[in-house]
Amino acid sequence: MSKYVKDNDISTTRINYIDEDFYRANKDKLVYIAKTINDALKDYPHFDGIEYDDVGGSTIQVMYYNTETYEGYPMGYGVLKKDLSNSDEVINEIINDFKKGDNEENIKFQNKYFKDGDENEWR
C-alpha cells in the first residue's frame, strides 16, 4: 500500500500523500475538488495548487499553496472528511481563505512565523 499518489489531474507539481486504494475509489470526486479550486483561483498568480495529505483517522488535509510562502510551506489547509461529505464546504473555505490571505501583509506574517519556527526548532 503506497501513500504517495502523483496525478496530473489534481496537480502538476505536488505529490498527494494518500492511500492508492482510497484514491482510486474516490478519484472522480478528488479530481472534481482540485479542479474546482484550481479553476476558481486561476487568476491569482500566487496560487500554487493543492495536495491531499492523509493524516490518519477520518480526515484528509487539503493543503493549498502560495508561491510567496516561505520554503514551500502551505498557506493553509481545509479538513476533508474521508467520506467526502463536506467537500463543498472545504472547496469554499479554501477559495475564500486564499483570496483573503493572498496579500503582502498576511504573507509577510506567515513567512516570519515559518522562518522563526525553523530557526528556533519549534515548528
KEKE-72141 format. One line per 2 residues: number of its first residue (from 1); their letters; for each residue z, y, x of N, C-alpha, C, O. Coordinates in nm, 3 decimals. Layout:
// residues N
NUM) A) Z,Y,X,Z,Y,X,Z,Y,X,Z,Y,X; ...;
***
This chain:
// residues 123
1) MS) 0.000,-0.118,0.084,0.000,0.000,0.000,0.000,0.124,0.088,0.096,0.150,0.160; -0.107,0.199,0.082,-0.117,0.323,0.159,-0.066,0.439,0.075,-0.083,0.440,-0.047;
3) KY) -0.004,0.534,0.139,0.040,0.653,0.068,-0.043,0.775,0.105,-0.004,0.888,0.075; -0.158,0.752,0.169,-0.242,0.864,0.209,-0.379,0.849,0.146,-0.448,0.750,0.170;
5) VK) -0.417,0.946,0.068,-0.546,0.941,-0.001,-0.622,1.068,0.032,-0.572,1.178,0.010; -0.742,1.052,0.084,-0.830,1.167,0.110,-0.942,1.159,0.007,-1.014,1.059,0.001;
7) DN) -0.956,1.261,-0.073,-1.060,1.262,-0.176,-1.117,1.401,-0.186,-1.045,1.495,-0.221; -1.242,1.417,-0.157,-1.305,1.548,-0.162,-1.318,1.602,-0.303,-1.347,1.721,-0.321;
9) DI) -1.297,1.519,-0.405,-1.295,1.569,-0.543,-1.171,1.655,-0.567,-1.171,1.741,-0.654; -1.066,1.630,-0.490,-0.942,1.707,-0.505,-0.938,1.820,-0.403,-0.912,1.934,-0.438;
11) ST) -0.963,1.789,-0.279,-0.953,1.887,-0.172,-1.042,1.846,-0.057,-1.053,1.728,-0.024; -1.104,1.942,0.003,-1.188,1.911,0.118,-1.109,1.920,0.248,-1.159,1.880,0.353;
13) TR) -0.987,1.971,0.243,-0.913,1.993,0.367,-0.778,1.922,0.372,-0.715,1.921,0.478; -0.732,1.865,0.266,-0.596,1.813,0.262,-0.594,1.663,0.236,-0.684,1.609,0.172;
15) IN) -0.490,1.598,0.285,-0.465,1.457,0.256,-0.355,1.453,0.151,-0.258,1.528,0.160; -0.371,1.366,0.053,-0.273,1.354,-0.054,-0.180,1.238,-0.024,-0.225,1.126,0.003;
17) YI) -0.051,1.262,-0.030,0.049,1.162,0.003,0.096,1.094,-0.125,0.207,1.118,-0.174; 0.009,1.009,-0.178,0.041,0.936,-0.300,-0.010,0.793,-0.286,-0.100,0.765,-0.206;
19) DE) 0.047,0.706,-0.363,0.010,0.566,-0.361,-0.134,0.548,-0.410,-0.173,0.606,-0.511; -0.210,0.468,-0.338,-0.351,0.447,-0.375,-0.366,0.388,-0.514,-0.456,0.427,-0.588;
21) DF) -0.279,0.296,-0.551,-0.288,0.236,-0.685,-0.264,0.340,-0.793,-0.335,0.345,-0.893; -0.162,0.424,-0.772,-0.135,0.532,-0.867,-0.255,0.626,-0.874,-0.298,0.667,-0.982;
23) YR) -0.309,0.658,-0.759,-0.424,0.748,-0.754,-0.543,0.690,-0.831,-0.603,0.758,-0.913; -0.576,0.564,-0.804,-0.690,0.502,-0.872,-0.668,0.499,-1.024,-0.761,0.525,-1.101;
25) AN) -0.547,0.469,-1.065,-0.518,0.460,-1.209,-0.521,0.595,-1.279,-0.542,0.603,-1.400; -0.500,0.703,-1.201,-0.490,0.837,-1.261,-0.591,0.936,-1.203,-0.575,1.057,-1.219;
27) KD) -0.692,0.885,-1.137,-0.785,0.972,-1.065,-0.847,1.080,-1.154,-0.852,1.196,-1.114; -0.894,1.044,-1.271,-0.960,1.143,-1.357,-0.869,1.261,-1.388,-0.912,1.376,-1.382;
29) KL) -0.745,1.232,-1.420,-0.650,1.338,-1.453,-0.613,1.420,-1.329,-0.603,1.542,-1.337; -0.592,1.353,-1.216,-0.558,1.424,-1.092,-0.673,1.513,-1.047,-0.650,1.625,-1.000;
31) VY) -0.795,1.466,-1.059,-0.911,1.548,-1.026,-0.923,1.666,-1.123,-0.954,1.777,-1.082; -0.897,1.641,-1.251,-0.900,1.749,-1.351,-0.799,1.858,-1.315,-0.832,1.977,-1.320;
33) IA) -0.678,1.819,-1.279,-0.575,1.916,-1.242,-0.622,1.999,-1.123,-0.616,2.122,-1.125; -0.669,1.932,-1.020,-0.713,2.001,-0.899,-0.830,2.094,-0.927,-0.830,2.209,-0.883;
35) KT) -0.929,2.047,-1.000,-1.047,2.130,-1.028,-1.010,2.250,-1.114,-1.064,2.359,-1.095; -0.920,2.232,-1.209,-0.879,2.343,-1.294,-0.811,2.451,-1.211,-0.839,2.570,-1.228;
37) IN) -0.722,2.411,-1.123,-0.653,2.507,-1.036,-0.753,2.572,-0.939,-0.755,2.694,-0.924; -0.835,2.490,-0.876,-0.934,2.544,-0.781,-1.030,2.642,-0.848,-1.061,2.747,-0.792;
39) DA) -1.077,2.609,-0.967,-1.168,2.699,-1.040,-1.100,2.831,-1.078,-1.160,2.938,-1.068; -0.974,2.822,-1.120,-0.902,2.943,-1.162,-0.873,3.036,-1.045,-0.861,3.157,-1.063;
41) LK) -0.863,2.981,-0.925,-0.826,3.062,-0.808,-0.941,3.080,-0.709,-0.918,3.125,-0.597; -1.061,3.046,-0.749,-1.175,3.052,-0.657,-1.206,3.193,-0.609,-1.265,3.210,-0.502;
43) DY) -1.168,3.295,-0.686,-1.194,3.433,-0.645,-1.082,3.492,-0.560,-1.086,3.610,-0.523; -0.982,3.412,-0.530,-0.872,3.456,-0.444,-0.900,3.404,-0.303,-0.885,3.285,-0.277;
45) PH) -0.940,3.492,-0.212,-0.984,3.446,-0.080,-0.877,3.377,0.003,-0.910,3.303,0.096; -0.750,3.398,-0.028,-0.644,3.334,0.049,-0.604,3.197,-0.007,-0.527,3.125,0.056;
47) FD) -0.657,3.162,-0.124,-0.624,3.030,-0.180,-0.684,2.922,-0.092,-0.803,2.926,-0.060; -0.600,2.824,-0.054,-0.644,2.720,0.039,-0.620,2.580,-0.016,-0.591,2.488,0.060;
49) GI) -0.631,2.564,-0.146,-0.626,2.432,-0.207,-0.487,2.380,-0.237,-0.386,2.446,-0.217; -0.489,2.255,-0.288,-0.364,2.187,-0.325,-0.362,2.050,-0.257,-0.462,2.003,-0.203;
51) EY) -0.244,1.989,-0.261,-0.232,1.848,-0.225,-0.122,1.789,-0.311,-0.030,1.858,-0.355; -0.133,1.660,-0.335,-0.031,1.587,-0.409,0.061,1.519,-0.308,0.016,1.463,-0.209;
53) DD) 0.192,1.526,-0.335,0.291,1.468,-0.245,0.392,1.391,-0.328,0.474,1.449,-0.399; 0.387,1.258,-0.317,0.480,1.172,-0.389,0.613,1.173,-0.315,0.625,1.117,-0.206;
55) VG) 0.712,1.235,-0.374,0.842,1.246,-0.310,0.938,1.137,-0.358,1.058,1.142,-0.329; 0.886,1.041,-0.429,0.968,0.932,-0.479,1.019,0.963,-0.619,1.008,1.076,-0.667;
57) GS) 1.074,0.865,-0.680,1.127,0.885,-0.814,1.017,0.901,-0.916,0.915,0.832,-0.910; 1.038,0.991,-1.009,0.947,1.004,-1.123,0.859,1.129,-1.117,0.799,1.167,-1.218;
59) TI) 0.852,1.193,-1.000,0.773,1.315,-0.990,0.685,1.318,-0.866,0.706,1.244,-0.769; 0.586,1.405,-0.871,0.497,1.432,-0.759,0.493,1.584,-0.743,0.478,1.657,-0.841;
61) QV) 0.505,1.630,-0.621,0.491,1.773,-0.596,0.342,1.804,-0.581,0.269,1.734,-0.512; 0.300,1.911,-0.647,0.165,1.961,-0.631,0.178,2.087,-0.546,0.207,2.196,-0.596;
63) MY) 0.155,2.070,-0.416,0.170,2.180,-0.321,0.045,2.267,-0.326,-0.067,2.217,-0.337; 0.066,2.398,-0.319,-0.050,2.487,-0.312,-0.036,2.577,-0.190,0.074,2.615,-0.150;
65) YN) -0.151,2.611,-0.133,-0.155,2.674,-0.001,-0.225,2.808,-0.003,-0.316,2.833,-0.082; -0.179,2.894,0.089,-0.236,3.026,0.109,-0.274,3.034,0.258,-0.193,2.999,0.344;
67) TE) -0.393,3.079,0.287,-0.439,3.083,0.426,-0.353,3.173,0.513,-0.357,3.160,0.636; -0.277,3.261,0.454,-0.195,3.356,0.530,-0.053,3.307,0.553,0.026,3.376,0.619;
69) TY) -0.017,3.191,0.500,0.119,3.141,0.513,0.141,3.081,0.651,0.055,3.011,0.704; 0.256,3.107,0.708,0.297,3.066,0.844,0.277,2.917,0.868,0.323,2.833,0.791;
71) EG) 0.208,2.886,0.978,0.196,2.749,1.031,0.154,2.644,0.928,0.190,2.527,0.942; 0.082,2.682,0.826,0.033,2.585,0.730,0.134,2.539,0.627,0.109,2.443,0.554;
73) YP) 0.249,2.606,0.620,0.346,2.571,0.517,0.286,2.599,0.379,0.205,2.691,0.365; 0.325,2.522,0.277,0.273,2.553,0.144,0.333,2.683,0.093,0.446,2.719,0.127;
75) MG) 0.257,2.752,0.012,0.306,2.874,-0.051,0.409,2.839,-0.158,0.502,2.916,-0.184; 0.392,2.724,-0.219,0.483,2.679,-0.324,0.438,2.546,-0.379,0.347,2.483,-0.326;
77) YG) 0.503,2.503,-0.486,0.464,2.376,-0.547,0.509,2.371,-0.692,0.602,2.439,-0.734; 0.439,2.288,-0.767,0.478,2.255,-0.904,0.525,2.110,-0.904,0.485,2.031,-0.818;
79) VL) 0.608,2.075,-1.001,0.662,1.939,-1.009,0.595,1.868,-1.126,0.617,1.900,-1.243; 0.513,1.770,-1.092,0.435,1.695,-1.190,0.504,1.562,-1.219,0.536,1.487,-1.127;
81) KK) 0.527,1.535,-1.346,0.584,1.405,-1.383,0.481,1.297,-1.358,0.361,1.319,-1.377; 0.526,1.180,-1.315,0.431,1.073,-1.284,0.355,1.023,-1.406,0.249,0.962,-1.393;
83) DL) 0.408,1.047,-1.526,0.331,1.010,-1.645,0.229,1.120,-1.679,0.153,1.107,-1.776; 0.228,1.226,-1.599,0.133,1.338,-1.609,0.145,1.416,-1.741,0.054,1.491,-1.778;
85) SN) 0.255,1.398,-1.810,0.272,1.461,-1.941,0.290,1.613,-1.933,0.273,1.681,-2.034; 0.323,1.666,-1.817,0.342,1.810,-1.804,0.232,1.875,-1.720,0.252,1.981,-1.661;
87) SD) 0.116,1.811,-1.716,0.010,1.861,-1.628,-0.037,2.001,-1.665,-0.061,2.083,-1.576; -0.050,2.032,-1.794,-0.093,2.167,-1.833,0.008,2.272,-1.790,-0.030,2.380,-1.745;
89) EV) 0.136,2.241,-1.802,0.240,2.334,-1.759,0.233,2.358,-1.608,0.245,2.472,-1.563; 0.214,2.252,-1.532,0.208,2.264,-1.386,0.084,2.343,-1.345,0.092,2.427,-1.255;
91) IN) -0.028,2.317,-1.408,-0.150,2.393,-1.380,-0.125,2.542,-1.399,-0.154,2.622,-1.311; -0.072,2.578,-1.514,-0.047,2.720,-1.545,0.057,2.780,-1.451,0.041,2.894,-1.407;
93) EI) 0.160,2.706,-1.419,0.263,2.754,-1.327,0.204,2.785,-1.190,0.232,2.891,-1.133; 0.125,2.695,-1.137,0.067,2.715,-1.004,-0.029,2.833,-1.004,-0.024,2.917,-0.914;
95) IN) -0.114,2.841,-1.103,-0.210,2.952,-1.111,-0.137,3.085,-1.119,-0.168,3.178,-1.045; -0.041,3.095,-1.209,0.033,3.220,-1.226,0.116,3.256,-1.104,0.119,3.372,-1.062;
97) DF) 0.183,3.156,-1.045,0.266,3.183,-0.927,0.180,3.225,-0.809,0.220,3.314,-0.733; 0.064,3.162,-0.791,-0.022,3.202,-0.680,-0.070,3.345,-0.699,-0.064,3.426,-0.606;
99) KK) -0.116,3.377,-0.818,-0.166,3.513,-0.843,-0.056,3.617,-0.820,-0.081,3.723,-0.764; 0.064,3.585,-0.863,0.177,3.677,-0.848,0.220,3.689,-0.702,0.260,3.797,-0.658;
101) GD) 0.213,3.579,-0.627,0.265,3.578,-0.491,0.164,3.609,-0.382,0.202,3.624,-0.266; 0.037,3.618,-0.418,-0.067,3.642,-0.317,-0.077,3.791,-0.288,-0.173,3.858,-0.324;
103) NE) 0.027,3.841,-0.221,0.028,3.982,-0.182,0.102,3.994,-0.048,0.179,3.906,-0.010; 0.077,4.102,0.018,0.128,4.121,0.154,0.280,4.112,0.161,0.334,4.049,0.251;
105) EN) 0.348,4.173,0.067,0.495,4.174,0.069,0.552,4.033,0.057,0.642,3.996,0.132; 0.501,3.956,-0.036,0.550,3.820,-0.056,0.517,3.730,0.063,0.603,3.653,0.109;
107) IK) 0.395,3.738,0.112,0.355,3.654,0.225,0.439,3.688,0.349,0.480,3.599,0.423; 0.463,3.816,0.370,0.546,3.859,0.484,0.687,3.800,0.472,0.742,3.751,0.570;
109) FQ) 0.745,3.805,0.352,0.878,3.748,0.328,0.878,3.598,0.354,0.965,3.548,0.425; 0.781,3.527,0.297,0.774,3.381,0.317,0.756,3.345,0.463,0.821,3.254,0.514;
111) NK) 0.669,3.416,0.531,0.643,3.385,0.671,0.767,3.406,0.757,0.793,3.329,0.848; 0.844,3.510,0.728,0.969,3.533,0.801,1.065,3.417,0.775,1.131,3.369,0.868;
113) YF) 1.074,3.374,0.652,1.162,3.263,0.615,1.122,3.136,0.691,1.208,3.071,0.751; 0.995,3.101,0.689,0.948,2.981,0.756,0.967,2.991,0.907,1.013,2.895,0.971;
115) KD) 0.934,3.104,0.964,0.947,3.123,1.109,1.094,3.116,1.150,1.128,3.050,1.248; 1.182,3.186,1.076,1.325,3.179,1.107,1.377,3.036,1.099,1.456,2.992,1.183;
117) GD) 1.332,2.964,0.998,1.375,2.824,0.983,1.331,2.738,1.100,1.407,2.655,1.149; 1.209,2.758,1.144,1.160,2.681,1.258,1.236,2.718,1.385,1.276,2.630,1.461;
119) EN) 1.256,2.846,1.408,1.324,2.890,1.530,1.470,2.848,1.534,1.524,2.821,1.642; 1.535,2.844,1.419,1.677,2.809,1.413,1.703,2.664,1.372,1.818,2.621,1.357;
121) EW) 1.594,2.590,1.355,1.601,2.447,1.322,1.681,2.415,1.197,1.745,2.310,1.190; 1.679,2.503,1.098,1.744,2.471,0.973,1.643,2.447,0.863,1.680,2.431,0.747;
123) R) 1.520,2.443,0.898,1.417,2.415,0.799,1.348,2.287,0.834,1.257,2.244,0.763;
***
